[in-house]
Amino acid sequence: EKSESFHNLLLITSDASRGANRRTGLASILREVNINHNDNNQKDDENIQKVVDKVILTTRRIHTIASKDIFQSEVAALALGIRAALQHIPSLNSTKVILLTDSSSALCFFCSYGKEVEETGKVKPKQILDHPHYKALQSLVNKAKDVKIAKVRSAKLGVDGFFDHDVTDILSSYQKNVSNKEMIKQIFSHTGIHTVTKAPILRKEDLDYLEKSMNIESGKGKVKKNKRQVDMKRDSDVRLKRCRERIREELGIDLIS
């Protein structure tokens, strides 16, 4: 699509990762898409417009009651991004928002409160309506121009996924092993966020992967299970290394592991 169609668009992508002792890492990335940046550092005072994205990253470590159930953590991760948008995006009233998660349970939580949710046995419909995370979504709906939610498929083995989801996957896995105080010291300012005002725009490969996510989920592109475990781990490690390098180059974050 033409870049103009992405103006005033905010992507909020999240992920959660379980750790030991019921510690779970949450991560969200907020991407204001195709911001026109005026570059005044040109010869002859030429004012050149460059299309970039503005990115905000936020993470948190929480203690979960049920360590084997990632459902509440995935919901909390998306709510973390929603609250960051409410606090740090001033132009929400003219912004279209797309929420992205790889969790079907989180989709169910935020999108409906009828029979489908009740049958999951996770929460009751009344509990959803009164839940702080659901109320955060309602605040976003009331302030933003439009809000939609969709599922993005997690990357597997050596295949790069949607970059923003790969970022939240890596950051949430890192955060579960690091205290919130230490994470602020390493990456974030006292505000608890990391902002990149002139991040490169998403690549065509990212948008293609995002577009095909639903097709992949329905059966296309499933991972073959005849690979040896050692080969699968090697492919995954190579992909993660490649993604960490891109995180360092585009977002200015250097993760040790």
PyMOL commands that set and color helices and strands:
alter all, ss='L'
color gray80, all
select helices_A, chain A and resi 3-6+20-22+43-45+71-88+92-94+104-111+115-120+125-130+132-143+163-175+180-186+204-217+229-251
alter helices_A, ss='H'
color red, helices_A
select strands_A, chain A and resi 9-18+23-39+48-63+96-101+146-151+194-199
alter strands_A, ss='S'
color yellow, strands_A
deselect
rebuild
show_as cartoon
